[in-house]
Amino acid sequence: MSKQMSHLDDIPSTPGKFKMEKSPFVHNRLRWHSSLAKLTFWSFIFLGLILIFFFRSPSSNPLPQDPSRRSLRTYNWGGPAWEKRVRSSARVRSHNGISVLVTGAAGFVGTHVSAALKRRGDGVLGLDNFNDYYDPSLKRARQALLERSGVFIVEGDINDSALLRKLFEVVAFTHVMHLAAQAGVRYAMENPGSYVHSNIAGLVSLLEVCKSANPQPAIVWASSSSVYGLNTKVPFSEKDRTDQPASLYAATKKAGEEIAHTYNHIYGLSLTGLRFFTVYGPWGRPDMAYFFFTRDILKGKSIPIFEAANHGTVARDFTYIDDIVKGCLAALDTAEKSTGSGGKKKGPAQLRVYNLGNTSPVPVSDLVSILERLLKVNAKRDIMKLPRNGDVQFTHANISLAQREFGYKPSTDLQTGLKKFVRWYLSYYNGGKKAAG
Ligand SMILES: O=C(O)[C@H]1O[C@H](OP(=O)(O)OP(=O)(O)OC[C@H]2O[C@@H](n3ccc(=O)[nH]c3=O)[C@H](O)[C@@H]2O)[C@H](O)[C@@H](O)[C@@H]1O
């Protein structure tokens, strides 16, 4: 920069000096100097604008791994080749098949649901922003898996309305399976903004586009068992109160259920919320306890096992991924059409909420014992008090509503499911030699 400034200083300030020059190169040199001056001038203006923009932006921390800044990432989409891939992925290949936009398709549940839909001949298009809440290479591996079965995942954020509108322009989706979210209960204290961004703003952005789409799709989306919060009545039934969330994560999922009500009420969108209960299995999420317990037991690291006051048991209604996938597909298959068109409601539309759990809670210490047996390694147990960061003491699903209305019937117990998870984990991480991040 100082070099550019010295060039500026070099430019003669009196026109007389210019006249004295007789050299045939004078004209050119003059032009060269003046264009250099212009260039330098505009460079300063440009640089100034960048600095003003940078210092005025809400957060000046440009770390790419900060998910609250996800909206600033740009993705490449569009063009004839891209549209062709979108169309081909979403093409229905079976009689009476449905055409589904799966958000969060590179996520744990999203990958399994997308693969299952594709297997039965439905059209499936994925959408995912590949954020780095956990190791994105696992998401890329899931993407590669889906790609092999013919599912294309568009890279983009659900907050990008222009992208969503484009997708609905290219494909008349009959259904949306909305699984994109900021998950995790405890992380909400570290990065609250990412929950608002994905679970509230993102949901509204998606519903806005769905309500204007013609035809409007039916939407099935992931709520959470955490909406039961401080509810103590067990097992948790859909009729129980859900107005005491224990974490911001739970609060954003509960807000999602209320937002769903609004869009159903005003625009006639068919909406089904599924309250998942601690879903686990192969290709799972590394931020979840069963996953990082496995990693740390293998590494010989101690694992923190929470217990409630007075040595009270902490338990979860762990639900195996294949059972959740069956529930998701059954919910899609029983979803009625939305009733609105042109952004206007034409009649009452379906609004549903279901628990999808396993109905048999298991103490976290028993989960660890099962892992010890499967891994043939003793865990270094570090028993500690349940931290006050959003965790609840236990969850237990009453699933009779989903059972009655679409035949949901979980069939995998924790021992069987963890066996499948451990087998996958060991082969994915190269026999445990390459540790999970
Ligand atoms: O069911 C749900 O709705 C939620 O299930 C999980 O949340 P959570 O049940 O807390 O799952 P984990 O974080 O894997 O924890 C499982 C159990 O292990 C316990 N835990 C967790 C972490 C730890 O270090 N030690 C420990 O004992 C927790 O208290 C909990 O009882 C998911 O992370 C959420 O995204 C999902 O919405």
The ligand as a MOL file (V3000), in Angstrom:
LIG
                    3D

  0  0  0     0  0            999 V3000
M  V30 BEGIN CTAB
M  V30 COUNTS 37 39 0 0 0
M  V30 BEGIN ATOM
M  V30 1 O -35.0740 -37.0020 22.3200 0
M  V30 2 C -34.7990 -35.8840 21.9470 0
M  V30 3 O -35.6820 -35.1100 21.6950 0
M  V30 4 C -33.3770 -35.4210 21.8610 0
M  V30 5 O -32.5200 -36.5400 22.0160 0
M  V30 6 C -31.1670 -36.2220 22.1380 0
M  V30 7 O -30.9640 -35.5270 23.3620 0
M  V30 8 P -30.5660 -36.3920 24.6280 0
M  V30 9 O -31.6410 -37.3420 24.9820 0
M  V30 10 O -30.1290 -35.4230 25.6650 0
M  V30 11 O -29.3520 -37.2600 24.0680 0
M  V30 12 P -27.8280 -37.3360 24.4760 0
M  V30 13 O -27.2010 -36.0100 24.4770 0
M  V30 14 O -27.2130 -38.3780 23.6520 0
M  V30 15 O -27.8830 -37.8280 25.9890 0
M  V30 16 C -28.3780 -39.1220 26.3070 0
M  V30 17 C -28.3260 -39.3330 27.7870 0
M  V30 18 O -26.9710 -39.3340 28.2300 0
M  V30 19 C -26.7950 -38.4220 29.2840 0
M  V30 20 N -25.4350 -37.8470 29.1580 0
M  V30 21 C -25.1280 -37.0210 28.1460 0
M  V30 22 C -23.8770 -36.5060 28.0230 0
M  V30 23 C -22.9040 -36.8320 28.9520 0
M  V30 24 O -21.7310 -36.3710 28.9110 0
M  V30 25 N -23.2220 -37.6860 29.9670 0
M  V30 26 C -24.4780 -38.2030 30.0990 0
M  V30 27 O -24.7350 -38.9780 31.0450 0
M  V30 28 C -27.8910 -37.3860 29.1300 0
M  V30 29 O -28.2210 -36.8110 30.3650 0
M  V30 30 C -29.0250 -38.2410 28.5930 0
M  V30 31 O -29.7180 -38.8280 29.6320 0
M  V30 32 C -30.7050 -35.3760 20.9500 0
M  V30 33 O -29.3910 -34.9040 21.1430 0
M  V30 34 C -31.6210 -34.2420 20.6540 0
M  V30 35 O -31.2340 -33.6270 19.4430 0
M  V30 36 C -33.0280 -34.7960 20.5470 0
M  V30 37 O -33.9410 -33.8520 20.1950 0
M  V30 END ATOM
M  V30 BEGIN BOND
M  V30 1 2 1 2
M  V30 2 1 2 3
M  V30 3 1 2 4
M  V30 4 1 4 5
M  V30 5 1 4 36
M  V30 6 1 5 6
M  V30 7 1 6 7
M  V30 8 1 6 32
M  V30 9 1 7 8
M  V30 10 2 8 9
M  V30 11 1 8 10
M  V30 12 1 8 11
M  V30 13 1 11 12
M  V30 14 2 12 13
M  V30 15 1 12 14
M  V30 16 1 12 15
M  V30 17 1 15 16
M  V30 18 1 16 17
M  V30 19 1 17 18
M  V30 20 1 17 30
M  V30 21 1 18 19
M  V30 22 1 19 20
M  V30 23 1 19 28
M  V30 24 1 20 21
M  V30 25 1 20 26
M  V30 26 2 21 22
M  V30 27 1 22 23
M  V30 28 2 23 24
M  V30 29 1 23 25
M  V30 30 1 25 26
M  V30 31 2 26 27
M  V30 32 1 28 29
M  V30 33 1 28 30
M  V30 34 1 30 31
M  V30 35 1 32 33
M  V30 36 1 32 34
M  V30 37 1 34 35
M  V30 38 1 34 36
M  V30 39 1 36 37
M  V30 END BOND
M  V30 END CTAB
M  END
